[in-house]
Every structure is written in structure tokens, then in C-alpha cells.
Amino acid sequence: MNTFDLFSLKGKNVLITGGRAMYGQGATMALADAGANIYVASHSVESAKDFCENLSKEKGVKVDVDLTADDLKELASQFKAEY
């Protein structure tokens, strides 16, 4: 048994803010490695979309980008409603 079997996130949905830049990018990649479906909130539209599309193809997991929420409560409500 390897570590990813012990800590698998396969089939789980994850919301991450700032998931495209610097530290968030590494966290997003680790979540994808663990098999999670990822919902990224980012203020940088184009780079977030490109990053998420590439990550989805590379890791074989669902990666969506949200850029519409004005605050964290609204973002959390959207996430809960969709996932």
C-alpha cells in the first residue's frame, strides 16, 4: 500500500482559493495527485483557466475555475450547490 492509497481523495470535491499561483499551485497539484476533483477560485482569469485545463488533462481529474463570487460565503454557497 502506498501513501496515496492511505490518503486518497478520489471522488472527493475540493474548493481551493488562490489555487493557481505560487503555493496554491503546488497544493492544487497535490490534490489532483491524490485524485480530488478541484474547484479553483482565482482572480486571474486566463492563467487560472490555462492552468486548470492543463492539470485536468495531465492528472485525469475534474478541475473547474470560478471567478464570479464576490466573497467567501458566496463562493462556499456556489460550491455546495454544485458539488
C-alpha positions as CSV (number, residue, x, y, z in Angstrom):
1,M,0.0,0.0,0.0
2,N,1.4,3.4,-0.9
3,T,0.7,6.8,0.6
4,F,-1.8,7.8,-2.0
5,D,-3.9,4.8,-1.1
6,L,-3.9,5.8,2.5
7,F,-4.8,9.4,1.8
8,S,-6.8,9.1,-1.4
9,L,-9.2,11.9,-2.3
10,K,-10.6,10.1,-5.3
11,G,-14.1,11.2,-5.9
12,K,-13.9,14.0,-3.3
13,N,-14.6,17.6,-4.3
14,V,-12.2,20.3,-3.0
15,L,-12.6,24.1,-3.1
16,I,-9.3,25.9,-3.1
17,T,-8.8,29.7,-3.2
18,G,-5.7,31.1,-4.8
19,G,-5.1,27.6,-6.3
20,R,-3.3,28.9,-9.4
21,A,-0.5,31.0,-8.0
22,M,2.7,30.2,-6.1
23,Y,1.9,28.0,-3.1
24,G,-1.7,27.4,-4.1
25,Q,-0.5,25.9,-7.4
26,G,1.5,23.3,-5.5
27,A,-1.4,22.5,-3.3
28,T,-3.7,22.2,-6.3
29,M,-1.3,19.8,-8.0
30,A,-1.0,17.7,-4.8
31,L,-4.8,17.5,-4.5
32,A,-5.0,16.4,-8.1
33,D,-2.3,13.7,-7.5
34,A,-4.5,12.4,-4.7
35,G,-7.4,12.1,-7.1
36,A,-9.6,15.0,-6.0
37,N,-12.0,17.0,-8.2
38,I,-10.9,20.6,-7.7
39,Y,-12.8,23.8,-7.8
40,V,-10.3,26.7,-8.0
41,A,-11.2,30.3,-7.1
42,S,-8.8,32.8,-8.6
43,H,-8.8,36.4,-9.6
44,S,-6.5,35.8,-12.6
45,V,-8.9,34.5,-15.3
46,E,-6.7,33.5,-18.2
47,S,-3.8,31.9,-16.3
48,A,-6.2,30.1,-14.0
49,K,-8.1,28.6,-16.9
50,D,-5.0,27.5,-18.7
51,F,-3.5,26.0,-15.6
52,C,-6.7,24.1,-14.8
53,E,-7.2,22.8,-18.3
54,N,-3.6,21.5,-18.4
55,L,-3.8,20.0,-14.9
56,S,-7.1,18.2,-15.8
57,K,-5.6,16.7,-18.9
58,E,-2.4,15.7,-17.1
59,K,-3.9,14.2,-14.0
60,G,-7.2,13.0,-15.3
61,V,-9.3,14.8,-12.7
62,K,-12.0,17.4,-13.0
63,V,-10.7,20.9,-12.4
64,D,-13.1,23.9,-12.6
65,V,-12.4,27.6,-12.3
66,D,-14.7,30.0,-10.5
67,L,-14.2,33.7,-10.9
68,T,-17.7,35.1,-10.2
69,A,-18.1,35.1,-6.4
70,D,-17.6,38.4,-4.6
71,D,-16.9,36.9,-1.2
72,L,-16.1,33.6,0.5
73,K,-19.6,33.0,1.8
74,E,-21.0,33.3,-1.8
75,L,-18.2,31.1,-3.1
76,A,-18.9,28.4,-0.5
77,S,-22.6,28.5,-1.3
78,Q,-21.9,28.1,-5.0
79,F,-19.6,25.2,-4.3
80,K,-22.1,23.5,-2.0
81,A,-24.9,23.9,-4.6
82,E,-22.8,22.5,-7.5
83,Y,-21.0,19.7,-5.7
